Amino acid sequence: MISRCSKLAGLLLLLSTLRADDWPQWRGPRRDGVVSSSDGPAAWPEQLKLRWKVTVGEGHASPILAGGRIYVFTRQQDKETALALDPENGKVIWQQSYAAPYTMHPAAVRHGKGPKSTPVFAGERLYTLGISGVLTCWDAAAGTLKWRREFTREYRGTSPDFGAAMSPVVDRGLVIAHVGGHDDGALTAFDAASGEVKWRWTGDGPAYASPIVVEFGGVRQVVTETQNNIVGVSAENGQLLWKIPFTTDYDQNIPTPILYRDELILSGDAKGIMAVRASVKDGKWATETVWRNTDVALFMSSPVVAGDLLFGFSQYKKGQFFSLDLSNGAAKWMGPARQGDNATVLVSGENLIFLKDDAELIIAKATGQGFEPLHTYSAAQSPTWAHPLVLRDGIVIKDATTLARWGTN
């Protein structure tokens, strides 16, 4: 009776601390990289103040915020580890691990053994996807295991060649993840409470892109880049609605699709950027390309929409920030070249937040007039591949092994 009461008390405390500024999943509440103007810092100082810094483990999974806690998913030696931390001081509230030995692809050694997939918080549960494809549901209040799915008996491989990097999405009681491995996998909806499979689409293996859920023509659908395609499938039953063949070198489809009005903004390694509209014509789903820009392309980075502008990080010219006019795809500006291998891109109010893989944090104006940096900070001592977590009074940054909270006041 005591344990049940304690669990209920913990749950009530967790739910009572849910706030508007929660960032509960990959790229935020809407999976689009947009921090609402009221949830980010009102101003950025000349220097940031280090509030705390703790060692949490390896990996590129991004930290999230939900119910007054920071959650992060890492590797500690041969164990994948989920942690809940107090945002005020970085102290661990709970920590749980499971054995997860992993052999890396030789071409991906410098990226480490992960995990790469960002957790998702929904209700009182936390969901994680390990680099080898282990899907786990945790009780977010206590850290206890609710359910776990491994797929060694269902598919020849349990992750794509360079490890699972797709971040699951939760929609209307379903946890949606693309599981399996190269040439053999399924975009799958699991019951959020039990882990039971509700539907599968087996038309392609997984890539590294994270799905979004959108609605076109009154039909709610899951849109993602798979190993060889871009697809829209019914969020209700997994039926394939439409498909665009889309291949890149070494099957590296990575960027998260983003919605602009009734158009999807899509890109991939050396594929340019295009706007696509999906609709029903003569009783059948069809897609049309509204515009295409081949002067920029997204490799690992995903873009953001601010008004009628697209901001992103192109792989061309050894890394370059850019802005496009979303009405026609024309470039508004191109930033300096040679910025690095990757950068995360967020928008907060009137500011852009760029975090490069070399730990340089740039705050710039979200304008179509040109690349206008306002502040530049050195945010870590090791590579920063994870998305930062933006707070009202600062920013939380995951580097190779640590998590640090920087304050703006």
N, C-alpha and C positions, 0 to 999 in steps of 0.2 A: 504494500500500500504506500509505504514511504517513497519507494523508487518511482511509482506511478505519479505520485504527487510532485516529486522533484522534476520528473520529465515534463509534466504539464506546466509547472512553474517556469521551466526553462523555455518551453515553447511560447508561452504567453509573453515572456520577456523579449524573446526574439521578434515576435510579431509586433509587439508594442513599439519596437524601435525602428520599424520600417519607415523610411523617410523618402521625400521626393528626390533627394540627391543620390539614391542608390544607383549603383552601376553593376547590375546583377549578372552580366554575361559578356560574351565577346562583343566588343565595340559598343557596349552600353545598352540602355533599355530597348532601343529600336534596332540595335545591331547596325547602326549607321555612322558611328564615330562622332555623334553630335552631343556635346555637353550643353544643356540648357543654360541660358545666360545667368540664371539665378543660382546654378549649382557649381559654377566655376569661380575662380578668384575675380574679384572686381578690378584688381590692378596687380601688375607684376612688378616687383622691386628690382633694383639693380643687382641685388644678391639674394639668393635663397638661404633660409636658415634650416640647418639639419635638426629635425626634431628627434628622430631615432633611426637606428640602423640595426638590423638583425640578420643573422645567417639563417636562411630557410632551406637551401638546397639548390641543385642545378635545374636547368630547364628554361624554356621560353614561354611557358603558359603565363598569361597576363593575370595580375591580381584583380579581384572584383570586390565590390562593397555591397553588403546587403544586411538589413536588420541590425545596423550598428556594429558589424564585424567586417574585417577584411579576410577574405579567403584566398589562399594561394595553393597551387598544386606543383610539386617539385619532385626531384629525385634525390634521395639521400643514400649514397652507395648503390646497392642493387634493389632498393625499395622505392616505389612510388608513394609519395606522401602528401596527404591533404592536411592543411593547417587552417585553423581559425585564429585570428589575431585581434587584439584590442587596438583600434586605430589610434588611441591616445598615447600609447607607450610601446606598441609593438610586441607586448607580451603574448605568449601562446596561451590561448584558452583551451584548445584541444588539438591533438595531433594523432593521426592514424596512418598506418602504412601497410603495404602488402608487398610480397616478393615480386619483383618485376625485372628479372635479368633480360638484357637486350643486346643483340649483336648489331652493330651499326653497318650500314652500307658504306663501303670505302670512300665513296664520293661525298659523304655527309659527315665525315669524322669531325670537322671543325665546328659543326653545329651542336655537338654533344648528344647524349643519349636521351634528351628530353626530360619530362614530357613537353609537348608543344601545344597541346589542346587546352584552351581556356575553360575553366569550370563554368557551370550555369547554376544559378540559384532560383528555385521556384517553390513557392509555398514554404514549407519547413524542411525542404530537402536540398542537398547539394549533389550535383552530378559531375563526374570527372571521366575523361577518356584518356587512358594511358597510351604511350607511344607504340606499344605492341597491340593496342586495340581492346584493352580491358575497360569495360564500361561499368562504373560503380555509382550506386546511389547511397548517400550518407544522410543520416539524421543531422541537420544543420545545427541544431541546438546542442546536442550531446556528442556528436561525432561518431556515433555508433553506425555499424553497417546495416543498411536496409535491404539491399540486394546487389548482386554483381552478375554480370554476363561476360563470359569469355567465348570465343568463337572458333577454337581450334578444331572442333568436330564438325563445323558447318562449312568452313571455307579452307582452301588450300593454304592460304596465308591470312593473317589476321590484321595486317596493316599494309599500306602501299610501300614502295621500295625504300623511301626515305623516312618511314615512320609515320604513324597517324598524327595529323596536325589539324584536322577538322574539328571545330568546336561545336558541340551539340546545341540544339535549340529546343526549348520546351514550348509547346503550343496546345492549349485546350486539353490538358491532361495527358499529352503525349511527349515523350522524349524522342527527338528525331536525330539520328546519326547515320552516317554512311559507314558501314562496317565491312570487314573482309579485307581482301588484299588485291594485288595486281591481277586483272582479268577475271576476278572472281569475288564479287561482293554484292551488297544490297543496301540501298537507301531504306532505312528501317525505322518504323515508329514503334516505340515500346510504351506500354502503360507506365505512367510516371510513378504510380504507387507500388506496382508489383514487378515490373520488368517484363511482363508478358508481351510477346510480339503481337501487334495489332494489324500491321500491314508491312509488306515488303515490295520494293521495286528492284528487280534483279537485272535490269538492262545494261548495267555497266559497273565496272569496279570503281572504288573510291579514288579521288585525287586528294588535294590538300585544302581545297576551298571550304568555307563554312556556309551552310545553307541559311537562307532567309525565308520568311513566310510573308506572302503578299496576296492581294486579291485582285484578280482581273476578271471582268465580265461576270461579277457576282460569284466567282469560284475561288475559294481559298486554296492556295497552292504553295508548295515548297519549291524554291528555285535554288539551284546550285550548279557548280561546275564539277563534273565527274571526270573520270580518267580520260575520256575521249569526246565528251559532249557537254553542252549546257542544256539543262532540262527543267521543265516545270511539271510536277506531279501533284495530283490531288492530295491535299492535306487530310482529307477525310478517309480515303481508301488506298492511296498510293498509286492510283492509275496514272499512266503516262499521258500527259495532255499535249505536250509539244517537246521537240528536241532540235537542237542546233549542233551539227557535228563541229567539234572544236578540239583540235589536237595541238600540242606543243612538244618541243623536244623533251625527251625523257618523261613524258606524261606529267608535266609539272603545272597543272592547272591549279592556281593558288588563290587569286584575289576573291574576296567576298563580293557578290553582286550587290548593287545598290539601286534603290528606287528613286526616280525623279518623275513626279507626276504619274503618268501611265506608261513610263518607259523604264527599262532596265539598262543600267550602265554596266558594261561588261568588258573584260580585258584579260590578257594572258601574255605569257612570255613571247616577246617579239610579234605580238598579234595586233598592236594598235589598241585603240579604245573605240567602242561602238555603243550606240544607243539603239535598243531593240524594243519593239512593241509586240506584245502577244495578245491575240484576240480571236474570237470565234467568227469564222466566215463560212457561210453555207453549211452550218452545222458542224464544222471541223475547226480545230485549233490551228492557227497559222502564226508565223512570226514575220515581221518585216524590219529591215534595218533602216532606221531613221537617218542616222549619219555615222560616219566613221572618220577617225583621225589616226593616221599612220605615223605621225611625227613623234608620238609619245606612246609608251606601253607600260603596263604594270606587270611586274614579275612576282614579288612577294608582298608588296604593299597594296593596301586597299584604300580607295579615295573617300572623300567626303563631299557632300552637297551643302552649299550655303547660298540660299536664294536661288538665283539662276546660274550659279557658277559651280564648277567642279574643280576641286583642289586635289592634287595627288603628287606622287613621287614616281617619276619615270625611270626605267632601267637604262634608257639610252644616255649617251654621253657620260657614262660611269656614274649615274645618279643625278637627277635634276628635278627640283620642284617645279610645278606648273599650275596654271589655271586655264580652264576651257570654258567657253560660252556654251551652256547646255542647250541653247536653241538650235545650234548648228554644228557644234563640236570644234569651232575655230578657237585657236589659242588666243588667250587674253595676254598672258605673259609666260616667259620661261625664265627660271632662276639660273644661278650659276651652275656650271657643270662640275663633275667630279666630287659629288657630295657623299659617295659611299655606296655600299652594296644594298642597303635597305633603310627605310625610315617609316615610322608610324605617323599617321596623319589624323589629327582630331581638330574639331572646330568648337570653340567655346565663346559664345557671344560674338563679338566683333574680332576675335583673335583666332589665329591658327596655332596649333601646338604640334610641332614637329620634334620627334625624338629619333635621332639617327643611331645607327648601330654602333657608332663609336662613342656613345654616351653624351653627345652634344644635344642639348635641349634648346630649341629655337621657338620663341614666341614672335609671331608675325601678324601683320594686319590681314584680315580676310577681305581682300579687295581685289578687284579685277584690274587695278591700275598698275600693278607691278609687284615684284617680290620685295616686301618691306619689313625686314626684321626689326623688332622692337627691343628684344633682349636675347642674349645668348648665355647659356649656363653650361658648366661641366657637371653632369648629374651623377656620374659613377666612375669607378676606376677599372671597370671591365665592360665587355660588350653588352649592349642593351637591345635585345631583339623583341622583348615583350612590350605590349602596349602599356603606357602609363595609366595610372588611376588618378583622375583629376578630382580634387576636393574643393570645397568653398574657400579654403584657406591654404591651398597648396597642391602638392602632387606627390604620388607614391610611385617609386620606380624600382623595377626588378632588374638587376643586372645578372651576371653569370651565376652568382650564388647567394646574393643578399637582397633584402627588401629595405628600402629607405623612404622615410617620409620627410619631405622638404616643405617648409612653411613659407608663405608669402608675407607674413607679418609677425 
